[in-house]
Structures are given as C-alpha cells and as structure tokens.
Amino acid sequence: MYVNNIMGQIQPIEEIANIVKNYPRAHFHVDAVQALGKVPMQINHVDSLSLSGHKFNGLKGQGLLLLKNIQNIEPIV
C-alpha cells in the first residue's frame, strides 16, 4: 500500500524496491489507490500497480492494473 487510507503513512516504495530486487523471483505489487493525485508517485521500480477508477472520476467498481511485463503473470485459477 503506497499511502495508508486511515493514518496517511507514505511507504518508501523506492527503498522497498531496492530490497525486493535482490530476490529475482519476487513480484513487487503496489496498491496505489490512495496515492493517485495526492503524492508524486515513482513507479519505475514496481512490477505491477493497482488503481481504482472512482478516485479519478471513473465509475465505482472500475479498476486499473498496470503491469511492467505481462509474461511474468500466471493465472491462479
């Protein structure tokens, strides 16, 4: 979670990404729903990022998943 919706903490995404890159099989996903439009986002180092449409004048229930490399995603079901 990039920004906590209750307390407002902003997580150090770049620092976390530097740790995660030491684990090549790890997939770094960031929930950035609360961060969009409120804090400058650095998303260069994440593998995937999720947003919610209603936070930027979209419809309720819409979502957005940004993937750096779709080949790294395997279906669970």
mmCIF file of the N, C-alpha and C atoms, coordinates in Angstrom:
data_MODEL
# 
_entry.id   MODEL 
# 
loop_
_atom_site.group_PDB 
_atom_site.id 
_atom_site.type_symbol 
_atom_site.label_atom_id 
_atom_site.label_alt_id 
_atom_site.label_comp_id 
_atom_site.label_asym_id 
_atom_site.label_entity_id 
_atom_site.label_seq_id 
_atom_site.pdbx_PDB_ins_code 
_atom_site.Cartn_x 
_atom_site.Cartn_y 
_atom_site.Cartn_z 
_atom_site.occupancy 
_atom_site.B_iso_or_equiv 
_atom_site.pdbx_formal_charge 
_atom_site.auth_seq_id 
_atom_site.auth_comp_id 
_atom_site.auth_asym_id 
_atom_site.auth_atom_id 
_atom_site.pdbx_PDB_model_num 
ATOM 1   N N  . MET A 1 1  ? 0.851   -1.167  0.000   1.00 0.00 ? 1  MET A N  1 
ATOM 2   C CA . MET A 1 1  ? 0.000   0.000   0.000   1.00 0.00 ? 1  MET A CA 1 
ATOM 3   C C  . MET A 1 1  ? 0.902   1.237   0.000   1.00 0.00 ? 1  MET A C  1 
ATOM 4   N N  . TYR A 1 2  ? 0.790   2.024   -1.040  1.00 0.00 ? 2  TYR A N  1 
ATOM 5   C CA . TYR A 1 2  ? 1.654   3.213   -1.182  1.00 0.00 ? 2  TYR A CA 1 
ATOM 6   C C  . TYR A 1 2  ? 1.335   4.233   -0.087  1.00 0.00 ? 2  TYR A C  1 
ATOM 7   N N  . VAL A 1 3  ? 0.051   4.575   0.061   1.00 0.00 ? 3  VAL A N  1 
ATOM 8   C CA . VAL A 1 3  ? -0.389  5.520   1.089   1.00 0.00 ? 3  VAL A CA 1 
ATOM 9   C C  . VAL A 1 3  ? -1.511  4.864   1.878   1.00 0.00 ? 3  VAL A C  1 
ATOM 10  N N  . ASN A 1 4  ? -1.390  4.876   3.201   1.00 0.00 ? 4  ASN A N  1 
ATOM 11  C CA . ASN A 1 4  ? -2.408  4.290   4.052   1.00 0.00 ? 4  ASN A CA 1 
ATOM 12  C C  . ASN A 1 4  ? -3.622  5.206   4.112   1.00 0.00 ? 4  ASN A C  1 
ATOM 13  N N  . ASN A 1 5  ? -4.813  4.643   3.906   1.00 0.00 ? 5  ASN A N  1 
ATOM 14  C CA . ASN A 1 5  ? -6.028  5.450   3.863   1.00 0.00 ? 5  ASN A CA 1 
ATOM 15  C C  . ASN A 1 5  ? -6.535  5.875   5.243   1.00 0.00 ? 5  ASN A C  1 
ATOM 16  N N  . ILE A 1 6  ? -6.054  5.279   6.311   1.00 0.00 ? 6  ILE A N  1 
ATOM 17  C CA . ILE A 1 6  ? -6.505  5.639   7.660   1.00 0.00 ? 6  ILE A CA 1 
ATOM 18  C C  . ILE A 1 6  ? -5.550  6.656   8.293   1.00 0.00 ? 6  ILE A C  1 
ATOM 19  N N  . MET A 1 7  ? -4.286  6.310   8.365   1.00 0.00 ? 7  MET A N  1 
ATOM 20  C CA . MET A 1 7  ? -3.303  7.146   9.065   1.00 0.00 ? 7  MET A CA 1 
ATOM 21  C C  . MET A 1 7  ? -2.496  8.048   8.130   1.00 0.00 ? 7  MET A C  1 
ATOM 22  N N  . GLY A 1 8  ? -2.493  7.764   6.835   1.00 0.00 ? 8  GLY A N  1 
ATOM 23  C CA . GLY A 1 8  ? -1.816  8.622   5.876   1.00 0.00 ? 8  GLY A CA 1 
ATOM 24  C C  . GLY A 1 8  ? -0.322  8.376   5.709   1.00 0.00 ? 8  GLY A C  1 
ATOM 25  N N  . GLN A 1 9  ? 0.185   7.268   6.255   1.00 0.00 ? 9  GLN A N  1 
ATOM 26  C CA . GLN A 1 9  ? 1.615   6.985   6.081   1.00 0.00 ? 9  GLN A CA 1 
ATOM 27  C C  . GLN A 1 9  ? 1.929   6.749   4.610   1.00 0.00 ? 9  GLN A C  1 
ATOM 28  N N  . ILE A 1 10 ? 3.061   7.280   4.171   1.00 0.00 ? 10 ILE A N  1 
ATOM 29  C CA . ILE A 1 10 ? 3.538   7.078   2.801   1.00 0.00 ? 10 ILE A CA 1 
ATOM 30  C C  . ILE A 1 10 ? 4.711   6.107   2.876   1.00 0.00 ? 10 ILE A C  1 
ATOM 31  N N  . GLN A 1 11 ? 4.574   4.991   2.183   1.00 0.00 ? 11 GLN A N  1 
ATOM 32  C CA . GLN A 1 11 ? 5.610   3.969   2.225   1.00 0.00 ? 11 GLN A CA 1 
ATOM 33  C C  . GLN A 1 11 ? 6.772   4.324   1.293   1.00 0.00 ? 11 GLN A C  1 
ATOM 34  N N  . PRO A 1 12 ? 7.993   3.973   1.672   1.00 0.00 ? 12 PRO A N  1 
ATOM 35  C CA . PRO A 1 12 ? 9.170   4.261   0.846   1.00 0.00 ? 12 PRO A CA 1 
ATOM 36  C C  . PRO A 1 12 ? 9.302   3.233   -0.286  1.00 0.00 ? 12 PRO A C  1 
ATOM 37  N N  . ILE A 1 13 ? 8.543   3.417   -1.341  1.00 0.00 ? 13 ILE A N  1 
ATOM 38  C CA . ILE A 1 13 ? 8.464   2.438   -2.428  1.00 0.00 ? 13 ILE A CA 1 
ATOM 39  C C  . ILE A 1 13 ? 9.825   2.187   -3.070  1.00 0.00 ? 13 ILE A C  1 
ATOM 40  N N  . GLU A 1 14 ? 10.605  3.215   -3.299  1.00 0.00 ? 14 GLU A N  1 
ATOM 41  C CA . GLU A 1 14 ? 11.913  3.024   -3.939  1.00 0.00 ? 14 GLU A CA 1 
ATOM 42  C C  . GLU A 1 14 ? 12.849  2.199   -3.054  1.00 0.00 ? 14 GLU A C  1 
ATOM 43  N N  . GLU A 1 15 ? 12.819  2.443   -1.759  1.00 0.00 ? 15 GLU A N  1 
ATOM 44  C CA . GLU A 1 15 ? 13.660  1.670   -0.845  1.00 0.00 ? 15 GLU A CA 1 
ATOM 45  C C  . GLU A 1 15 ? 13.221  0.212   -0.797  1.00 0.00 ? 15 GLU A C  1 
ATOM 46  N N  . ILE A 1 16 ? 11.921  -0.002  -0.786  1.00 0.00 ? 16 ILE A N  1 
ATOM 47  C CA . ILE A 1 16 ? 11.397  -1.371  -0.781  1.00 0.00 ? 16 ILE A CA 1 
ATOM 48  C C  . ILE A 1 16 ? 11.777  -2.072  -2.079  1.00 0.00 ? 16 ILE A C  1 
ATOM 49  N N  . ALA A 1 17 ? 11.679  -1.364  -3.185  1.00 0.00 ? 17 ALA A N  1 
ATOM 50  C CA . ALA A 1 17 ? 12.031  -1.942  -4.483  1.00 0.00 ? 17 ALA A CA 1 
ATOM 51  C C  . ALA A 1 17 ? 13.498  -2.343  -4.527  1.00 0.00 ? 17 ALA A C  1 
ATOM 52  N N  . ASN A 1 18 ? 14.370  -1.559  -3.901  1.00 0.00 ? 18 ASN A N  1 
ATOM 53  C CA . ASN A 1 18 ? 15.789  -1.906  -3.859  1.00 0.00 ? 18 ASN A CA 1 
ATOM 54  C C  . ASN A 1 18 ? 16.032  -3.191  -3.079  1.00 0.00 ? 18 ASN A C  1 
ATOM 55  N N  . ILE A 1 19 ? 15.239  -3.436  -2.056  1.00 0.00 ? 19 ILE A N  1 
ATOM 56  C CA . ILE A 1 19 ? 15.356  -4.681  -1.296  1.00 0.00 ? 19 ILE A CA 1 
ATOM 57  C C  . ILE A 1 19 ? 14.810  -5.851  -2.107  1.00 0.00 ? 19 ILE A C  1 
ATOM 58  N N  . VAL A 1 20 ? 13.655  -5.643  -2.735  1.00 0.00 ? 20 VAL A N  1 
ATOM 59  C CA . VAL A 1 20 ? 12.997  -6.711  -3.489  1.00 0.00 ? 20 VAL A CA 1 
ATOM 60  C C  . VAL A 1 20 ? 13.827  -7.153  -4.701  1.00 0.00 ? 20 VAL A C  1 
ATOM 61  N N  . LYS A 1 21 ? 14.580  -6.248  -5.302  1.00 0.00 ? 21 LYS A N  1 
ATOM 62  C CA . LYS A 1 21 ? 15.352  -6.629  -6.489  1.00 0.00 ? 21 LYS A CA 1 
ATOM 63  C C  . LYS A 1 21 ? 16.430  -7.656  -6.178  1.00 0.00 ? 21 LYS A C  1 
ATOM 64  N N  . ASN A 1 22 ? 16.764  -7.857  -4.900  1.00 0.00 ? 22 ASN A N  1 
ATOM 65  C CA . ASN A 1 22 ? 17.700  -8.901  -4.507  1.00 0.00 ? 22 ASN A CA 1 
ATOM 66  C C  . ASN A 1 22 ? 17.076  -10.297 -4.583  1.00 0.00 ? 22 ASN A C  1 
ATOM 67  N N  . TYR A 1 23 ? 15.774  -10.353 -4.805  1.00 0.00 ? 23 TYR A N  1 
ATOM 68  C CA . TYR A 1 23 ? 15.044  -11.614 -4.902  1.00 0.00 ? 23 TYR A CA 1 
ATOM 69  C C  . TYR A 1 23 ? 14.411  -11.687 -6.289  1.00 0.00 ? 23 TYR A C  1 
ATOM 70  N N  . PRO A 1 24 ? 15.100  -12.254 -7.265  1.00 0.00 ? 24 PRO A N  1 
ATOM 71  C CA . PRO A 1 24 ? 14.650  -12.199 -8.660  1.00 0.00 ? 24 PRO A CA 1 
ATOM 72  C C  . PRO A 1 24 ? 13.294  -12.854 -8.928  1.00 0.00 ? 24 PRO A C  1 
ATOM 73  N N  . ARG A 1 25 ? 12.859  -13.773 -8.097  1.00 0.00 ? 25 ARG A N  1 
ATOM 74  C CA . ARG A 1 25 ? 11.561  -14.416 -8.321  1.00 0.00 ? 25 ARG A CA 1 
ATOM 75  C C  . ARG A 1 25 ? 10.412  -13.662 -7.656  1.00 0.00 ? 25 ARG A C  1 
ATOM 76  N N  . ALA A 1 26 ? 10.728  -12.626 -6.895  1.00 0.00 ? 26 ALA A N  1 
ATOM 77  C CA . ALA A 1 26 ? 9.690   -11.848 -6.210  1.00 0.00 ? 26 ALA A CA 1 
ATOM 78  C C  . ALA A 1 26 ? 9.004   -10.913 -7.195  1.00 0.00 ? 26 ALA A C  1 
ATOM 79  N N  . HIS A 1 27 ? 7.710   -10.732 -6.997  1.00 0.00 ? 27 HIS A N  1 
ATOM 80  C CA . HIS A 1 27 ? 6.918   -9.804  -7.804  1.00 0.00 ? 27 HIS A CA 1 
ATOM 81  C C  . HIS A 1 27 ? 6.501   -8.668  -6.875  1.00 0.00 ? 27 HIS A C  1 
ATOM 82  N N  . PHE A 1 28 ? 6.874   -7.454  -7.202  1.00 0.00 ? 28 PHE A N  1 
ATOM 83  C CA . PHE A 1 28 ? 6.593   -6.295  -6.351  1.00 0.00 ? 28 PHE A CA 1 
ATOM 84  C C  . PHE A 1 28 ? 5.340   -5.589  -6.839  1.00 0.00 ? 28 PHE A C  1 
ATOM 85  N N  . HIS A 1 29 ? 4.231   -5.772  -6.108  1.00 0.00 ? 29 HIS A N  1 
ATOM 86  C CA . HIS A 1 29 ? 2.960   -5.129  -6.440  1.00 0.00 ? 29 HIS A CA 1 
ATOM 87  C C  . HIS A 1 29 ? 2.705   -3.999  -5.449  1.00 0.00 ? 29 HIS A C  1 
ATOM 88  N N  . VAL A 1 30 ? 2.196   -2.873  -5.958  1.00 0.00 ? 30 VAL A N  1 
ATOM 89  C CA . VAL A 1 30 ? 1.881   -1.721  -5.114  1.00 0.00 ? 30 VAL A CA 1 
ATOM 90  C C  . VAL A 1 30 ? 0.415   -1.348  -5.302  1.00 0.00 ? 30 VAL A C  1 
ATOM 91  N N  . ASP A 1 31 ? -0.305  -1.247  -4.192  1.00 0.00 ? 31 ASP A N  1 
ATOM 92  C CA . ASP A 1 31 ? -1.677  -0.738  -4.180  1.00 0.00 ? 31 ASP A CA 1 
ATOM 93  C C  . ASP A 1 31 ? -1.557  0.779   -4.042  1.00 0.00 ? 31 ASP A C  1 
ATOM 94  N N  . ALA A 1 32 ? -1.810  1.509   -5.132  1.00 0.00 ? 32 ALA A N  1 
ATOM 95  C CA . ALA A 1 32 ? -1.618  2.962   -5.142  1.00 0.00 ? 32 ALA A CA 1 
ATOM 96  C C  . ALA A 1 32 ? -2.944  3.717   -5.212  1.00 0.00 ? 32 ALA A C  1 
ATOM 97  N N  . VAL A 1 33 ? -4.020  3.094   -4.759  1.00 0.00 ? 33 VAL A N  1 
ATOM 98  C CA . VAL A 1 33 ? -5.341  3.714   -4.854  1.00 0.00 ? 33 VAL A CA 1 
ATOM 99  C C  . VAL A 1 33 ? -5.375  5.055   -4.137  1.00 0.00 ? 33 VAL A C  1 
ATOM 100 N N  . GLN A 1 34 ? -4.860  5.120   -2.939  1.00 0.00 ? 34 GLN A N  1 
ATOM 101 C CA . GLN A 1 34 ? -4.913  6.363   -2.162  1.00 0.00 ? 34 GLN A CA 1 
ATOM 102 C C  . GLN A 1 34 ? -3.850  7.375   -2.580  1.00 0.00 ? 34 GLN A C  1 
ATOM 103 N N  . ALA A 1 35 ? -2.824  6.927   -3.278  1.00 0.00 ? 35 ALA A N  1 
ATOM 104 C CA . ALA A 1 35 ? -1.715  7.817   -3.623  1.00 0.00 ? 35 ALA A CA 1 
ATOM 105 C C  . ALA A 1 35 ? -1.984  8.667   -4.853  1.00 0.00 ? 35 ALA A C  1 
ATOM 106 N N  . LEU A 1 36 ? -2.809  8.183   -5.764  1.00 0.00 ? 36 LEU A N  1 
ATOM 107 C CA . LEU A 1 36 ? -3.027  8.856   -7.042  1.00 0.00 ? 36 LEU A CA 1 
ATOM 108 C C  . LEU A 1 36 ? -3.547  10.287  -6.845  1.00 0.00 ? 36 LEU A C  1 
ATOM 109 N N  . GLY A 1 37 ? -2.804  11.245  -7.350  1.00 0.00 ? 37 GLY A N  1 
ATOM 110 C CA . GLY A 1 37 ? -3.206  12.643  -7.281  1.00 0.00 ? 37 GLY A CA 1 
ATOM 111 C C  . GLY A 1 37 ? -2.890  13.335  -5.975  1.00 0.00 ? 37 GLY A C  1 
ATOM 112 N N  . LYS A 1 38 ? -2.365  12.588  -5.002  1.00 0.00 ? 38 LYS A N  1 
ATOM 113 C CA . LYS A 1 38 ? -2.079  13.190  -3.698  1.00 0.00 ? 38 LYS A CA 1 
ATOM 114 C C  . LYS A 1 38 ? -0.591  13.293  -3.404  1.00 0.00 ? 38 LYS A C  1 
ATOM 115 N N  . VAL A 1 39 ? 0.164   12.334  -3.894  1.00 0.00 ? 39 VAL A N  1 
ATOM 116 C CA . VAL A 1 39 ? 1.616   12.356  -3.704  1.00 0.00 ? 39 VAL A CA 1 
ATOM 117 C C  . VAL A 1 39 ? 2.280   12.065  -5.052  1.00 0.00 ? 39 VAL A C  1 
ATOM 118 N N  . PRO A 1 40 ? 3.471   12.607  -5.275  1.00 0.00 ? 40 PRO A N  1 
ATOM 119 C CA . PRO A 1 40 ? 4.181   12.255  -6.513  1.00 0.00 ? 40 PRO A CA 1 
ATOM 120 C C  . PRO A 1 40 ? 4.577   10.781  -6.459  1.00 0.00 ? 40 PRO A C  1 
ATOM 121 N N  . MET A 1 41 ? 4.183   10.035  -7.471  1.00 0.00 ? 41 MET A N  1 
ATOM 122 C CA . MET A 1 41 ? 4.419   8.595   -7.461  1.00 0.00 ? 41 MET A CA 1 
ATOM 123 C C  . MET A 1 41 ? 5.607   8.232   -8.337  1.00 0.00 ? 41 MET A C  1 
ATOM 124 N N  . GLN A 1 42 ? 6.509   7.450   -7.785  1.00 0.00 ? 42 GLN A N  1 
ATOM 125 C CA . GLN A 1 42 ? 7.635   6.885   -8.521  1.00 0.00 ? 42 GLN A CA 1 
ATOM 126 C C  . GLN A 1 42 ? 7.331   5.404   -8.724  1.00 0.00 ? 42 GLN A C  1 
ATOM 127 N N  . ILE A 1 43 ? 6.940   5.041   -9.928  1.00 0.00 ? 43 ILE A N  1 
ATOM 128 C CA . ILE A 1 43 ? 6.517   3.656   -10.163 1.00 0.00 ? 43 ILE A CA 1 
ATOM 129 C C  . ILE A 1 43 ? 7.462   2.907   -11.101 1.00 0.00 ? 43 ILE A C  1 
ATOM 130 N N  . ASN A 1 44 ? 8.636   3.455   -11.337 1.00 0.00 ? 44 ASN A N  1 
ATOM 131 C CA . ASN A 1 44 ? 9.583   2.829   -12.259 1.00 0.00 ? 44 ASN A CA 1 
ATOM 132 C C  . ASN A 1 44 ? 10.061  1.473   -11.763 1.00 0.00 ? 44 ASN A C  1 
ATOM 133 N N  . HIS A 1 45 ? 10.080  1.266   -10.465 1.00 0.00 ? 45 HIS A N  1 
ATOM 134 C CA . HIS A 1 45 ? 10.697  0.076   -9.890  1.00 0.00 ? 45 HIS A CA 1 
ATOM 135 C C  . HIS A 1 45 ? 9.693   -0.995  -9.496  1.00 0.00 ? 45 HIS A C  1 
ATOM 136 N N  . VAL A 1 46 ? 8.421   -0.789  -9.766  1.00 0.00 ? 46 VAL A N  1 
ATOM 137 C CA . VAL A 1 46 ? 7.418   -1.780  -9.370  1.00 0.00 ? 46 VAL A CA 1 
ATOM 138 C C  . VAL A 1 46 ? 7.094   -2.705  -10.547 1.00 0.00 ? 46 VAL A C  1 
ATOM 139 N N  . ASP A 1 47 ? 6.681   -3.930  -10.225 1.00 0.00 ? 47 ASP A N  1 
ATOM 140 C CA . ASP A 1 47 ? 6.300   -4.884  -11.264 1.00 0.00 ? 47 ASP A CA 1 
ATOM 141 C C  . ASP A 1 47 ? 4.839   -4.714  -11.666 1.00 0.00 ? 47 ASP A C  1 
ATOM 142 N N  . SER A 1 48 ? 3.995   -4.357  -10.695 1.00 0.00 ? 48 SER A N  1 
ATOM 143 C CA . SER A 1 48 ? 2.595   -4.091  -11.002 1.00 0.00 ? 48 SER A CA 1 
ATOM 144 C C  . SER A 1 48 ? 2.056   -3.073  -10.013 1.00 0.00 ? 48 SER A C  1 
ATOM 145 N N  . LEU A 1 49 ? 1.010   -2.371  -10.446 1.00 0.00 ? 49 LEU A N  1 
ATOM 146 C CA . LEU A 1 49 ? 0.430   -1.297  -9.644  1.00 0.00 ? 49 LEU A CA 1 
ATOM 147 C C  . LEU A 1 49 ? -1.071  -1.305  -9.874  1.00 0.00 ? 49 LEU A C  1 
ATOM 148 N N  . SER A 1 50 ? -1.845  -1.170  -8.810  1.00 0.00 ? 50 SER A N  1 
ATOM 149 C CA . SER A 1 50 ? -3.297  -1.143  -8.963  1.00 0.00 ? 50 SER A CA 1 
ATOM 150 C C  . SER A 1 50 ? -3.858  0.212   -8.537  1.00 0.00 ? 50 SER A C  1 
ATOM 151 N N  . LEU A 1 51 ? -4.889  0.634   -9.265  1.00 0.00 ? 51 LEU A N  1 
ATOM 152 C CA . LEU A 1 51 ? -5.593  1.894   -9.005  1.00 0.00 ? 51 LEU A CA 1 
ATOM 153 C C  . LEU A 1 51 ? -7.089  1.626   -9.049  1.00 0.00 ? 51 LEU A C  1 
ATOM 154 N N  . SER A 1 52 ? -7.870  2.522   -8.485  1.00 0.00 ? 52 SER A N  1 
ATOM 155 C CA . SER A 1 52 ? -9.314  2.405   -8.508  1.00 0.00 ? 52 SER A CA 1 
ATOM 156 C C  . SER A 1 52 ? -9.912  3.602   -9.246  1.00 0.00 ? 52 SER A C  1 
ATOM 157 N N  . GLY A 1 53 ? -10.817 3.321   -10.185 1.00 0.00 ? 53 GLY A N  1 
ATOM 158 C CA . GLY A 1 53 ? -11.369 4.353   -11.049 1.00 0.00 ? 53 GLY A CA 1 
ATOM 159 C C  . GLY A 1 53 ? -12.108 5.467   -10.334 1.00 0.00 ? 53 GLY A C  1 
ATOM 160 N N  . HIS A 1 54 ? -12.803 5.152   -9.250  1.00 0.00 ? 54 HIS A N  1 
ATOM 161 C CA . HIS A 1 54 ? -13.593 6.184   -8.579  1.00 0.00 ? 54 HIS A CA 1 
ATOM 162 C C  . HIS A 1 54 ? -12.726 7.260   -7.931  1.00 0.00 ? 54 HIS A C  1 
ATOM 163 N N  . LYS A 1 55 ? -11.433 7.008   -7.782  1.00 0.00 ? 55 LYS A N  1 
ATOM 164 C CA . LYS A 1 55 ? -10.536 8.003   -7.200  1.00 0.00 ? 55 LYS A CA 1 
ATOM 165 C C  . LYS A 1 55 ? -10.142 9.082   -8.202  1.00 0.00 ? 55 LYS A C  1 
ATOM 166 N N  . PHE A 1 56 ? -10.337 8.820   -9.509  1.00 0.00 ? 56 PHE A N  1 
ATOM 167 C CA . PHE A 1 56 ? -10.019 9.850   -10.508 1.00 0.00 ? 56 PHE A CA 1 
ATOM 168 C C  . PHE A 1 56 ? -11.178 10.009  -11.490 1.00 0.00 ? 56 PHE A C  1 
ATOM 169 N N  . ASN A 1 57 ? -12.382 10.185  -10.934 1.00 0.00 ? 57 ASN A N  1 
ATOM 170 C CA . ASN A 1 57 ? -13.623 10.465  -11.664 1.00 0.00 ? 57 ASN A CA 1 
ATOM 171 C C  . ASN A 1 57 ? -14.078 9.339   -12.576 1.00 0.00 ? 57 ASN A C  1 
ATOM 172 N N  . GLY A 1 58 ? -13.666 8.129   -12.281 1.00 0.00 ? 58 GLY A N  1 
ATOM 173 C CA . GLY A 1 58 ? -14.171 6.973   -13.009 1.00 0.00 ? 58 GLY A CA 1 
ATOM 174 C C  . GLY A 1 58 ? -15.395 6.419   -12.299 1.00 0.00 ? 58 GLY A C  1 
ATOM 175 N N  . LEU A 1 59 ? -15.898 5.318   -12.803 1.00 0.00 ? 59 LEU A N  1 
ATOM 176 C CA . LEU A 1 59 ? -17.058 4.680   -12.198 1.00 0.00 ? 59 LEU A CA 1 
ATOM 177 C C  . LEU A 1 59 ? -16.653 3.826   -11.010 1.00 0.00 ? 59 LEU A C  1 
ATOM 178 N N  . LYS A 1 60 ? -17.553 3.697   -10.039 1.00 0.00 ? 60 LYS A N  1 
ATOM 179 C CA . LYS A 1 60 ? -17.310 2.788   -8.927  1.00 0.00 ? 60 LYS A CA 1 
ATOM 180 C C  . LYS A 1 60 ? -17.208 1.375   -9.471  1.00 0.00 ? 60 LYS A C  1 
ATOM 181 N N  . GLY A 1 61 ? -16.263 0.638   -8.959  1.00 0.00 ? 61 GLY A N  1 
ATOM 182 C CA . GLY A 1 61 ? -16.084 -0.737  -9.400  1.00 0.00 ? 61 GLY A CA 1 
ATOM 183 C C  . GLY A 1 61 ? -15.057 -0.908  -10.500 1.00 0.00 ? 61 GLY A C  1 
ATOM 184 N N  . GLN A 1 62 ? -14.648 0.180   -11.125 1.00 0.00 ? 62 GLN A N  1 
ATOM 185 C CA . GLN A 1 62 ? -13.601 0.088   -12.141 1.00 0.00 ? 62 GLN A CA 1 
ATOM 186 C C  . GLN A 1 62 ? -12.242 0.020   -11.459 1.00 0.00 ? 62 GLN A C  1 
ATOM 187 N N  . GLY A 1 63 ? -11.353 -0.707  -12.069 1.00 0.00 ? 63 GLY A N  1 
ATOM 188 C CA . GLY A 1 63 ? -10.001 -0.801  -11.541 1.00 0.00 ? 63 GLY A CA 1 
ATOM 189 C C  . GLY A 1 63 ? -9.001  -0.782  -12.676 1.00 0.00 ? 63 GLY A C  1 
ATOM 190 N N  . LEU A 1 64 ? -7.774  -0.544  -12.330 1.00 0.00 ? 64 LEU A N  1 
ATOM 191 C CA . LEU A 1 64 ? -6.700  -0.489  -13.313 1.00 0.00 ? 64 LEU A CA 1 
ATOM 192 C C  . LEU A 1 64 ? -5.514  -1.246  -12.743 1.00 0.00 ? 64 LEU A C  1 
ATOM 193 N N  . LEU A 1 65 ? -4.975  -2.143  -13.545 1.00 0.00 ? 65 LEU A N  1 
ATOM 194 C CA . LEU A 1 65 ? -3.779  -2.881  -13.166 1.00 0.00 ? 65 LEU A CA 1 
ATOM 195 C C  . LEU A 1 65 ? -2.698  -2.578  -14.192 1.00 0.00 ? 65 LEU A C  1 
ATOM 196 N N  . LEU A 1 66 ? -1.630  -1.932  -13.762 1.00 0.00 ? 66 LEU A N  1 
ATOM 197 C CA . LEU A 1 66 ? -0.508  -1.647  -14.635 1.00 0.00 ? 66 LEU A CA 1 
ATOM 198 C C  . LEU A 1 66 ? 0.535   -2.731  -14.430 1.00 0.00 ? 66 LEU A C  1 
ATOM 199 N N  . LEU A 1 67 ? 0.962   -3.347  -15.524 1.00 0.00 ? 67 LEU A N  1 
ATOM 200 C CA . LEU A 1 67 ? 1.954   -4.412  -15.449 1.00 0.00 ? 67 LEU A CA 1 
ATOM 201 C C  . LEU A 1 67 ? 3.200   -4.011  -16.210 1.00 0.00 ? 67 LEU A C  1 
ATOM 202 N N  . LYS A 1 68 ? 4.344   -4.231  -15.616 1.00 0.00 ? 68 LYS A N  1 
ATOM 203 C CA . LYS A 1 68 ? 5.607   -3.949  -16.301 1.00 0.00 ? 68 LYS A CA 1 
ATOM 204 C C  . LYS A 1 68 ? 5.860   -4.989  -17.382 1.00 0.00 ? 68 LYS A C  1 
ATOM 205 N N  . ASN A 1 69 ? 5.586   -6.252  -17.071 1.00 0.00 ? 69 ASN A N  1 
ATOM 206 C CA . ASN A 1 69 ? 5.836   -7.338  -18.009 1.00 0.00 ? 69 ASN A CA 1 
ATOM 207 C C  . ASN A 1 69 ? 4.743   -8.390  -17.841 1.00 0.00 ? 69 ASN A C  1 
ATOM 208 N N  . ILE A 1 70 ? 3.832   -8.463  -18.776 1.00 0.00 ? 70 ILE A N  1 
ATOM 209 C CA . ILE A 1 70 ? 2.688   -9.361  -18.645 1.00 0.00 ? 70 ILE A CA 1 
ATOM 210 C C  . ILE A 1 70 ? 3.099   -10.838 -18.680 1.00 0.00 ? 70 ILE A C  1 
ATOM 211 N N  . GLN A 1 71 ? 4.275   -11.144 -19.214 1.00 0.00 ? 71 GLN A N  1 
ATOM 212 C CA . GLN A 1 71 ? 4.718   -12.530 -19.267 1.00 0.00 ? 71 GLN A CA 1 
ATOM 213 C C  . GLN A 1 71 ? 5.041   -13.085 -17.889 1.00 0.00 ? 71 GLN A C  1 
ATOM 214 N N  . ASN A 1 72 ? 5.248   -12.216 -16.912 1.00 0.00 ? 72 ASN A N  1 
ATOM 215 C CA . ASN A 1 72 ? 5.565   -12.685 -15.565 1.00 0.00 ? 72 ASN A CA 1 
ATOM 216 C C  . ASN A 1 72 ? 4.333   -13.056 -14.752 1.00 0.00 ? 72 ASN A C  1 
ATOM 217 N N  . ILE A 1 73 ? 3.147   -12.848 -15.299 1.00 0.00 ? 73 ILE A N  1 
ATOM 218 C CA . ILE A 1 73 ? 1.903   -13.109 -14.575 1.00 0.00 ? 73 ILE A CA 1 
ATOM 219 C C  . ILE A 1 73 ? 1.353   -14.465 -15.006 1.00 0.00 ? 73 ILE A C  1 
ATOM 220 N N  . GLU A 1 74 ? 1.035   -15.297 -14.024 1.00 0.00 ? 74 GLU A N  1 
ATOM 221 C CA . GLU A 1 74 ? 0.418   -16.591 -14.287 1.00 0.00 ? 74 GLU A CA 1 
ATOM 222 C C  . GLU A 1 74 ? -0.933  -16.624 -13.588 1.00 0.00 ? 74 GLU A C  1 
ATOM 223 N N  . PRO A 1 75 ? -1.952  -17.169 -14.238 1.00 0.00 ? 75 PRO A N  1 
ATOM 224 C CA . PRO A 1 75 ? -3.268  -17.246 -13.585 1.00 0.00 ? 75 PRO A CA 1 
ATOM 225 C C  . PRO A 1 75 ? -3.237  -18.190 -12.379 1.00 0.00 ? 75 PRO A C  1 
ATOM 226 N N  . ILE A 1 76 ? -3.952  -17.817 -11.351 1.00 0.00 ? 76 ILE A N  1 
ATOM 227 C CA . ILE A 1 76 ? -4.040  -18.653 -10.152 1.00 0.00 ? 76 ILE A CA 1 
ATOM 228 C C  . ILE A 1 76 ? -5.136  -19.701 -10.325 1.00 0.00 ? 76 ILE A C  1 
ATOM 229 N N  . VAL A 1 77 ? -6.224  -19.307 -10.942 1.00 0.00 ? 77 VAL A N  1 
ATOM 230 C CA . VAL A 1 77 ? -7.356  -20.217 -11.132 1.00 0.00 ? 77 VAL A CA 1 
ATOM 231 C C  . VAL A 1 77 ? -7.455  -20.591 -12.591 1.00 0.00 ? 77 VAL A C  1 
# 
